[in-house]
Amino acid sequence: MTTLNSVAPNMKEEIFQRIVKEMKALIRQETEERDNSQDMEAMEEHEVSADPFAELCDTTQADQEDDLEEDIKKELLAWKRSKEATLKKSHFPAKYRDQWVTLFIKYNTGIPSSAAVERLFSTAWDVLRPKRACLSEDNFEYLVFLKGNLHLLKQKFKVPRGVDEEDEMF
């Protein structure tokens, strides 16, 4: 959430609610699939539940939804950033880890469209000029990243109009 504070503080709550909503949908979908497969197995084996009154004691759907939402919010607020360079599955909250990873992949995977790739190469070509041919790969990556996200920096620092992008960063 600290990244949201620095990049888009006015959208923090909206993004937070969207993450919670997406996680609830993922968890609900997986729970339904698991329940359906268990029901099918039980029907195939013709087993009778050990506790015939278990369904009467179950909490309502609304209570389960509220509990799930609270769990997700607590996990999201307690989630700490890792200082490690490589991302590992263990960096995600333990509860509902698979769903967190699925959500991360959904929103942090590049779009494989030719327009997006061409835009990236165009940006990279703007950065890698003959005089900069000996940049290290890390510096090149940083410069391409900065060039591609320049609009976010302009929002944060409110760059006055009329100042050219090239003059600011490069």
For each residue, the residues with C-beta under 8 A, 3 or more apart:
1: 4 5 12 16 76 77 79
2: 5 6 81
3: 6 7
4: 1 7 8 9 11 12 15 16
5: 1 2 9 12
6: 2 3 9 156
7: 3 4 152 155 156
8: 4 11 12 15 155
9: 4 5 6 12
10:
11: 4 8 14 15
12: 1 4 5 8 9 15 16
13: 16 17
14: 11 17 18
15: 4 8 11 12 18 19
16: 1 4 12 13 19 20 76
17: 13 14 20 21
18: 14 15 21 22
19: 15 16 22 23 72 76 103
20: 16 17 23 24 69 72 73 76
21: 17 18 24 25
22: 18 19 25 26 103 106
23: 19 20 26 27 72 96 99 100 103
24: 20 21 27 28 65 68 69 72
25: 21 22 28 29
26: 22 23 29 30 96 99 102 103
27: 23 24 30 31 68 72 96 99
28: 24 25 31 32 68
29: 25 26 32 33
30: 26 27 33 34 98 99
31: 27 28 34 35
32: 28 29 35 36
33: 29 30 36 37
34: 30 31 37 38
35: 31 32 38 39
36: 32 33 39 40
37: 33 34 40 41
38: 34 35 41 42
39: 35 36 42 43
40: 36 37 43 44
41: 37 38 44 45
42: 38 39 45 46 47
43: 39 40 46
44: 40 41
45: 41 42
46: 42 43
47: 42
48: 52
49: 52 54
50:
51: 54
52: 48 49
53: 56 57
54: 49 51 57 58
55: 58
56: 53
57: 53 54
58: 54 55
59: 63 64 67
60: 63 64
61: 64 65
62: 65 66
63: 59 60 66 67
64: 59 60 61 67 68
65: 24 61 62 68 69
66: 62 63 69 70
67: 59 63 64 70 71
68: 24 27 28 64 65 71 72
69: 20 24 65 66 72 73
70: 66 67 73 74
71: 67 68 74 75 95 96
72: 19 20 23 24 27 68 69 75 76 96
73: 20 69 70 76 77
74: 70 71 77 78
75: 71 72 78 79 93 95 96 100
76: 1 16 19 20 72 73 79 93
77: 1 73 74
78: 74 75 93
79: 1 75 76 92 93
80:
81: 2
82: 87 88 91
83:
84: 87 88 91
85:
86:
87: 82 84 91
88: 82 84 91
89: 92 97 101
90:
91: 82 84 87 88
92: 79 89 97 100 101 104
93: 75 76 78 79 96 97 100
94: 97
95: 71 75
96: 23 26 27 71 72 75 93 99 100
97: 89 92 93 94 100 101
98: 30 101 102
99: 23 26 27 30 96 102 103
100: 23 75 92 93 96 97 103 104
101: 89 92 97 98 104 105
102: 26 98 99 105 106
103: 19 22 23 26 99 100 106 107
104: 92 100 101 107 108
105: 101 102 108 109
106: 22 102 103 109
107: 103 104
108: 104 105
109: 105 106
110: 116
111: 116
112: 116 117
113: 116 117
114: 117 118
115: 118 119
116: 110 111 112 113 119 120
117: 112 113 114 120 121
118: 114 115 121 122
119: 115 116 122 123
120: 116 117 123 124 144 148
121: 117 118 124 125
122: 118 119 125 126
123: 119 120 126 127 144 147 148
124: 120 121 127 128 140 144
125: 121 122 128
126: 122 123 129 147
127: 123 124 132 140 143 144 147 170
128: 124 125 132 133 135 140
129: 126 132 133
130: 133
131:
132: 127 128 129 135 140
133: 128 129 130
134:
135: 128 132 139 140 143
136: 139 140
137: 140 141
138: 141 142
139: 135 136 142 143
140: 124 127 128 132 135 136 137 143 144
141: 137 138 144 145
142: 138 139 145 146
143: 127 135 139 140 146 147 169 170
144: 120 123 124 127 140 141 147 148
145: 141 142 148 149
146: 142 143 149 150 153 169
147: 123 126 127 143 144 150 165 169 170
148: 120 123 144 145
149: 145 146 152 153
150: 146 147 153 154 165 168 169
151: 154 155
152: 7 149 155 156
153: 146 149 150 156 157 159
154: 150 151 157 158 159
155: 7 8 151 152 158
156: 6 7 152 153
157: 153 154
158: 154 155
159: 153 154 163 168
160: 163
161:
162:
163: 159 160 167 168
164: 167 168
165: 147 150 168 169
166: 169 170
167: 163 164 170
168: 150 159 163 164 165
169: 143 146 147 150 165 166
170: 127 143 147 166 167
